[in-house]
């Protein structure tokens, strides 16, 4: 099918939805529901897509795809609401957004932060759609170059970069926190040999440590303890006249938008990684290339643009391996795979033959969902900003209840509550001693990729590490990891300071 034919189908699908009132209402309703669902701590995009999948059974295929794509886009964006207003990411994908969004909200600019987040999210989704329509063959070939060793190295790099970003002064603390999360996630049954590890004889731990309780405990419980124990005052009154960012702000961040979109699509097209890694990698890249890296962590708009463009661009990237190879690019995409199969669609190389134009129709739905997300987000921003004016002592108990519901709702298991509360207490004391929380959560998320893929690769190579040093992608990743490690050491920092002082003296 030629590119002109694809664009013809693309605009025809847009026209079909816009001229069908029921589908248009469904689009906005599911996007709105996705935003609310994503903003509630613990109710992840994966869980939302899973719940909606069962409700779409019996619907027409096109109607079902409108509902599923809309809630997917809304949920990935919706997590930024709670990340900005109360510093508790609604989803893992919005954890990096809290690094800049919450400090900006504390300065009385929550409206500006939410408006910038909403616009950046819509732009990221729109850019990724271009790759879905035009560059699927190229991106599919790139994703196919990754084997078990590449996945392991990518997970290792994700932990290092997260530690370096979260704790720039003493990166060793960030790295230790990341590997602590990596080791914590090893509790449970081994995924390859189904053998219990580090369970201390408790059968309830054989299911492993779930990401959602760790995410809620690590971000939610410390925030509740600090708010109730330190008698915090509400943030400054928020300026609501600057919710929609100006064209000048968008123009000044155009290079960050383009770079972050490419990062999001690239990482999203690698099966199994997800929006959270894209956000952290993009945030780290923006900070390392910024002219003012010292401003990061204080509410800097470049950081918000980088994270939100990347995690939403990852949506389109995740659809590339899903539709072209039948391999989910992220956890929510894995649930979409089940939804596709439920409706008689078999993603893979034969999809373009069995259902010509289906990929292009999905891209059109994603585009409309991104516009619906922007309108819903701008509409909700003034309402959400009002949450900041509630005294924390009154609001945090409600957050605590939502944290409990969010943890328990995943599998309806009490063990998740027993994990969430101790994790929250541990991370509270870790933060008091200067250890950052985000790398710990990233370590838990990436353990499945790092642990299983390293051992799987060693099984295939019969214990040899030779593939690590012979495969081109592995060599590139090893070089990047080495540079990240070297630039994070105190020796390099001292050398850089001496060099800068010598240049200034000249």
QUICOR-V311528 format. One record per backbone hydrogen bond with DSSP energy under -1.0 kcal/mol. CO is the residue of the C=O (numbers start at 1). NH is the residue of the N-H. Records with the same first field share a line. If there is no record, write none. Layout:
BEGIN
CO = NH + NH
END
This chain:
BEGIN
2 = 6
3 = 7
4 = 8
5 = 9
6 = 10
7 = 11
8 = 12
9 = 13
10 = 14
11 = 15
12 = 16
13 = 17
14 = 18
15 = 19
20 = 24
21 = 25
22 = 26
23 = 27
24 = 28
25 = 29
26 = 30
27 = 31
28 = 32
29 = 33
30 = 34
31 = 35
32 = 36
33 = 37
34 = 38
35 = 39
36 = 40
40 = 43
42 = 44
44 = 48
45 = 49
46 = 50
47 = 51
48 = 52
49 = 53
50 = 54
52 = 56
56 = 59
60 = 64
61 = 65
62 = 66
63 = 67
64 = 68
65 = 69
66 = 70
67 = 71
68 = 72
69 = 73
70 = 74
71 = 75
72 = 76
73 = 77
74 = 78
75 = 79
77 = 80
78 = 81
79 = 83 + 90
80 = 84
81 = 85
82 = 86 + 88
91 = 94
92 = 95
94 = 98
96 = 99
97 = 100 + 101
100 = 104
101 = 105
102 = 106
104 = 109
105 = 108
108 = 239
109 = 113
110 = 114
111 = 115
112 = 116
113 = 117
114 = 118
115 = 119
116 = 120
117 = 121
118 = 122
119 = 123
120 = 124
121 = 125
122 = 126
123 = 127
124 = 128
125 = 129
128 = 132
129 = 133
130 = 134
131 = 135
135 = 139
136 = 140
137 = 141
138 = 142
139 = 143
140 = 144
142 = 145
143 = 146
147 = 151
148 = 152
149 = 153
150 = 154
151 = 155
152 = 156
153 = 157
154 = 158
155 = 159
156 = 160
157 = 161
158 = 162
159 = 163
160 = 164
161 = 165
162 = 166
163 = 167
170 = 173
171 = 175
172 = 176
173 = 177
174 = 178
175 = 179
176 = 180
177 = 181
178 = 182
179 = 183
180 = 184
181 = 185
183 = 186
184 = 187
188 = 197
190 = 194
195 = 190
197 = 188
199 = 202
202 = 205
203 = 206
205 = 208
206 = 189
210 = 214
211 = 215
212 = 216
213 = 217
214 = 218
215 = 219
216 = 220
220 = 224
221 = 225
222 = 226
223 = 227
224 = 228
225 = 229
226 = 230
227 = 232
246 = 250
247 = 251
248 = 252
251 = 254
253 = 257
254 = 258
255 = 259
256 = 260
257 = 261
258 = 262
259 = 263
260 = 264
261 = 265
262 = 266
263 = 267
264 = 268
265 = 269
267 = 270
270 = 273
274 = 278
275 = 279
276 = 280
277 = 281
278 = 282
279 = 283
280 = 284
281 = 285
282 = 286
283 = 287
284 = 288
285 = 289
292 = 295
293 = 296
295 = 298
300 = 304
301 = 305
302 = 306
303 = 307
304 = 308
305 = 309
306 = 310
307 = 311
308 = 312
309 = 313
310 = 314
312 = 315
313 = 317
314 = 318
315 = 319
318 = 322
319 = 323
320 = 324
321 = 325 + 327
323 = 348
328 = 272
330 = 334
331 = 335
332 = 336
333 = 337
334 = 338
335 = 339
336 = 340
337 = 341
338 = 342
339 = 343
340 = 345
341 = 344
348 = 351
350 = 354
351 = 355
355 = 358
357 = 361
358 = 362
359 = 363
360 = 364
361 = 365
362 = 366
363 = 367
364 = 368
365 = 369
366 = 370
367 = 371
368 = 372
369 = 373
370 = 374
371 = 375
372 = 376
373 = 377
374 = 378
375 = 379
376 = 380
377 = 381
380 = 384
381 = 385
384 = 387
385 = 388
386 = 389
387 = 390
391 = 394 + 395
392 = 396
395 = 399
396 = 400
397 = 401
398 = 402
399 = 403
400 = 404
401 = 405
402 = 406
403 = 407
404 = 408
405 = 409
409 = 411
414 = 418
415 = 419
416 = 420
417 = 421
419 = 423
420 = 424
421 = 425
422 = 426
423 = 427
424 = 428
425 = 429
426 = 430
427 = 431
428 = 432
429 = 433
430 = 435
431 = 434
437 = 441
438 = 442
439 = 443
440 = 444
441 = 445
442 = 446
446 = 450
447 = 451
449 = 453
450 = 454
451 = 455
452 = 456
453 = 457
454 = 458
455 = 459
456 = 460
457 = 461
458 = 463
465 = 468
466 = 469
467 = 471
471 = 475
472 = 476
473 = 477
474 = 478
475 = 479
476 = 480
477 = 481
478 = 482
479 = 483
480 = 484
481 = 485
482 = 486
483 = 487
486 = 489
489 = 493
490 = 494
491 = 495
492 = 496
493 = 497
494 = 498
495 = 499
496 = 500
497 = 501
498 = 502
499 = 503
500 = 504
501 = 505
502 = 506
END
